[in-house]
């Protein structure tokens, strides 16, 4: 058949294309979805990603696969996700760490604002100051400050890595309290938390989501949360404001992004599926148990929030003098 004959046949019979188009659409809708989580298993990002995508897989019958890519304070995974195919089957679960990164890493090979399309907020939790009760005797913020000031430099804190919210929360705390604590960076909150539990480090400025189960079990003691109010499900933990540090406010948020140029309908469909899943009975209790506020930002509004966070953390980095250790 000549090219001219083929064109005539297709022009005369567009219905011949419909089964093939429908099959292609069905195949695309059933293709597994990969979500890059830019930290090792066991951290705060994982604490929300795993139950969320397990529930979404169960509800939809479609596979949602988590790809943990830790390293460089979350920047390695972000870089990989930015270069993923924008076909609706690749997404990225970023966090507040990625709003801090531009001020800490002068040569990033990705841009959170330029290389991604914001999809939806997943959760927002306050940072919590947690200590290993076997290593640190303090049980309140005033007691911790007294200990730090009496023994400057003796205590250390672990973080998910240089430039992460754990790191900056610690530096902001030191700046506001005029204390000194040695920073020990890890390749993710999970490894840092394991060393805190094992007694290798003294304290952490952690996202409440990843410390929640250990606080409840008594393996860690929560000194204070860095929120405007006490966290859902953790009414017994005072805020830093109540404890005498009124301006210490740090939240850890987690949000989903798509590689730039991902079709708008795929972005909106995915975001809607995520929000409906979180609003369901199964995950509502899970989010409260992790001290999380329900998501309330998506699309362009989430993009504006991220831009404001980038500006805010750049100012904190400048004032605190935080550097890559």
QUIKABEL-V79743 format. One record per helix or strand of 3 or more residues. SS is the DSSP state (a for helix, b for strand). FROM is the first residue (numbers start at 1). TO is the last residue. If there is no record, write none. Layout:
BEGIN
SS FROM TO
SS FROM TO
END
This chain:
BEGIN
a 3 12
a 15 30
b 33 37
a 44 60
b 64 68
a 72 82
b 90 95
a 97 104
b 116 131
a 141 150
b 156 159
a 165 177
b 182 185
a 189 198
b 203 207
a 208 217
b 221 225
b 251 259
a 264 279
a 281 289
a 299 320
END
